[in-house]
């Protein structure tokens, strides 16, 4: 098998300037709903890219948990590698790869920590097992074996079996304040449609980009 021979055509239709709203959130909302309706696996999964203090980029998959005009929200262990990166450099990139419907959305911006009240509200809405897992995993740290993680989980499950799971002090979330959003729609003959929204002052500037 030659990797260079793997290709497909994009035939689901294009994206035109007259299709675009003046601001990007309503288009993102429409596309996300269509991704959910298309029964895509993990439609809220997004690649989150950060940069360490040496300029080395890192990426990982995180689930989007909320979005509005104030930004895009996700949650994580505040001792994780991504959180450490954001302490040094708040610039961040998000990417939604909706391959099955031949679409991508790319977002750039800066991350700011959520308030404790916002974090608490979401944490208490999670299944109890997920709450316990937040306590059990010291995210991004080295562990000797999976058994150690499972043993810690079972120990905590027993500890919290008869009561509520408190919010860990080391667990929180971020809101990504958007600088730009790019919408990518696959097109025939590799003539894809790309539109970039850039936040300038209180307005959104829209540019078509070459594929």
C-alpha positions in Angstrom: 0.0 0.0 0.0 1.3 3.4 -1.0 0.1 6.2 1.3 0.4 8.6 -1.6 -2.3 6.7 -3.4 -4.9 7.1 -0.6 -7.3 9.9 -1.6 -11.0 10.6 -2.1 -13.2 13.2 -3.6 -15.2 15.7 -1.6 -18.6 15.9 -3.1 -21.0 17.1 -0.4 -21.3 20.7 -1.7 -19.6 24.0 -1.2 -19.7 27.1 1.0 -20.3 30.5 -0.5 -19.9 34.0 0.8 -23.6 34.6 0.7 -24.1 31.6 3.0 -22.1 33.2 5.8 -23.7 35.1 8.7 -22.0 38.4 9.9 -20.6 36.6 13.0 -19.2 33.1 13.2 -21.0 31.6 16.3 -24.3 31.0 14.5 -22.6 29.1 11.7 -20.6 27.1 14.2 -23.9 26.3 16.0 -25.5 25.2 12.8 -22.5 23.0 11.8 -22.2 21.4 15.2 -25.9 20.5 15.2 -25.6 19.0 11.8 -22.6 17.0 13.0 -24.7 15.6 15.9 -27.6 14.9 13.5 -25.2 13.0 11.2 -24.5 10.7 14.1 -20.8 11.4 14.0 -18.7 9.8 16.7 -17.8 12.3 19.4 -18.9 15.5 17.5 -17.8 17.7 20.4 -14.3 16.2 20.3 -11.7 18.9 19.5 -7.9 18.9 19.1 -6.4 21.3 21.6 -3.0 22.7 20.8 -0.7 24.4 23.3 3.0 25.4 23.3 5.5 24.7 26.1 8.1 27.2 27.3 10.6 26.0 24.7 8.2 26.6 21.8 7.4 22.9 21.3 3.7 22.4 20.3 1.6 19.7 21.8 -1.9 18.4 20.8 -4.5 16.3 22.5 -8.2 15.5 22.1 -10.6 17.2 24.6 -14.4 17.5 24.7 -16.1 20.9 24.2 -18.5 21.4 27.1 -20.0 24.8 26.4 -19.8 27.7 24.0 -21.4 31.1 23.6 -20.3 34.6 22.6 -17.9 34.7 25.5 -15.9 31.7 24.2 -15.4 27.9 24.1 -15.2 25.9 27.4 -13.4 22.8 28.4 -12.3 21.2 31.7 -9.1 19.6 32.8 -6.7 18.8 35.7 -4.9 22.1 36.5 -1.7 20.1 37.0 -1.9 18.6 33.5 0.6 19.4 30.8 -1.8 21.6 28.8 -2.6 23.6 32.0 1.1 24.1 32.6 1.6 25.3 29.1 -1.3 27.8 29.4 0.3 29.2 32.6 3.3 30.3 30.5 1.5 31.0 27.2 -2.3 31.5 27.1 -2.5 31.3 23.3 -4.3 28.2 22.2 -5.8 26.5 19.1 -8.9 24.3 18.8 -9.7 22.1 15.8 -12.9 20.2 15.1 -12.3 17.4 12.5 -15.7 16.5 11.1 -14.3 14.3 8.3 -17.5 12.3 7.6 -19.4 15.5 6.6 -16.3 17.0 4.9 -15.9 19.9 7.3 -13.4 21.3 9.7 -13.4 24.3 12.1 -10.2 25.9 13.3 -10.2 28.3 16.2 -7.4 30.5 17.7 -7.6 32.6 20.8 -6.4 32.9 24.4 -7.5 30.7 27.3 -8.6 32.1 30.7 -9.4 30.1 33.8 -13.0 29.6 34.7 -14.3 30.8 38.1 -14.7 28.3 40.9 -18.5 28.7 40.7 -18.5 27.7 37.0 -16.2 24.7 37.6 -18.3 23.6 40.6 -21.5 23.8 38.6 -20.1 21.5 35.9 -18.3 19.1 38.2 -21.5 18.4 40.2 -23.3 17.6 36.9 -20.8 14.8 36.0 -21.5 11.1 36.7 -20.1 10.1 40.1 -17.6 7.8 38.5 -16.2 10.7 36.4 -16.0 12.8 39.6 -14.0 10.1 41.3 -11.7 9.6 38.2 -10.8 13.3 38.5 -9.5 12.6 42.0 -7.8 9.3 41.0 -5.8 10.6 38.0 -2.9 13.1 38.5 -3.1 13.9 34.8 0.1 13.8 32.7 2.2 12.4 35.6 4.1 9.1 35.3 2.5 6.0 36.8 4.0 2.6 37.3 1.2 0.6 35.8 -2.5 0.8 35.0 -3.2 -1.3 38.1 -2.0 1.5 40.3 -4.6 3.8 38.7 -7.4 1.3 39.0 -6.5 0.6 42.6 -6.6 4.3 43.4 -10.0 4.6 41.7 -11.5 1.7 43.7 -10.0 3.1 46.9 -11.7 6.5 46.3 -14.9 4.9 45.1 -15.1 3.2 48.5 -14.2 6.4 50.3 -17.0 8.4 48.6 -19.5 5.6 48.5 -21.9 7.2 51.0 -21.6 10.9 50.1 -20.9 13.5 47.6 -17.6 13.8 45.9 -16.0 17.2 46.6 -14.5 19.3 43.9 -10.7 18.7 43.8 -8.6 21.9 44.3 -6.5 20.8 41.3 -9.4 20.5 38.8 -10.8 23.3 36.7 -11.6 24.6 33.3 -10.8 27.2 30.6 -12.7 29.5 28.4 -11.1 30.2 25.0 -11.7 33.8 24.0 -11.8 33.7 20.2 -9.5 35.7 17.9 -10.3 33.8 14.7 -12.5 31.0 13.4 -11.9 29.3 10.1 -14.6 27.2 8.4 -13.4 24.6 5.9 -15.8 22.8 3.5 -14.5 20.1 1.2 -14.9 20.7 -2.5 -14.5 18.8 -5.8 -11.1 18.6 -7.4 -9.5 19.8 -4.2 -11.0 23.3 -4.6 -12.1 23.4 -1.0 -13.9 26.4 0.4 -12.3 28.2 3.4 -13.5 31.3 5.1 -11.7 33.0 8.0 -13.5 35.2 10.6 -11.1 37.5 12.4 -12.2 39.5 15.4 -11.2 43.1 14.9 -12.3 45.6 17.6 -16.0 44.9 17.9 -16.5 43.5 14.4 -15.8 40.3 12.5 -13.8 40.6 9.3 -14.4 37.8 6.8 -11.8 36.6 4.2 -12.0 33.8 1.7 -8.7 31.7 1.8 -7.3 29.7 -1.1 -7.5 25.9 -0.4 
